[in-house]
Each structure stands twice: as structure tokens, then as C-alpha cells.
Amino acid sequence: MQIELPADTSEKVKKASDFLGIEKKELVDRAILVYLDDVKKLIELKKEMKEWDMLSDEALAVFDKSL
């Protein structure tokens, strides 16, 4: 897959890869993997929050019935 980066982003990638002493491709690969890991964690958090919300709704319904 080929992706074209905007000129300013490409320049930042070049500077960072030069500074770190790694190839631009490796830097971009690593950056994407870190980003995707963060996205995965966000998705898991959203799922967990939804589950807690559903449990809260259930607990409230049970409490209402007990009154």
C-alpha cells in the first residue's frame, strides 16, 4: 500500500527519522502501530463504559421494583 503524506508531515517524518537514526518507513510503521494500539484501547474503554451503563440501568430498574 502506498500513502502520500502532505509535505509538512513528510518533512516532520524526515526530521524525526534522522534524529532517531531509523528509516522513514520504520518510523511511520511504528507510529501507525502506536496509534492503532491507542485506538484499540479507546474502543475497549468505550465498550466497557457501555457495559457499565447497561449494568447501572439494570440495577436502577431492580431498585425501582423493590420500592
Buried (B, 14 or more C-beta within 10 A) or exposed (E): EEEEEEEEEEEEBEEBBEEEEEEBEEBBEEEEEEEEEEEEEEEEEEEEEEEEEEEEEEEEEEEEEEE
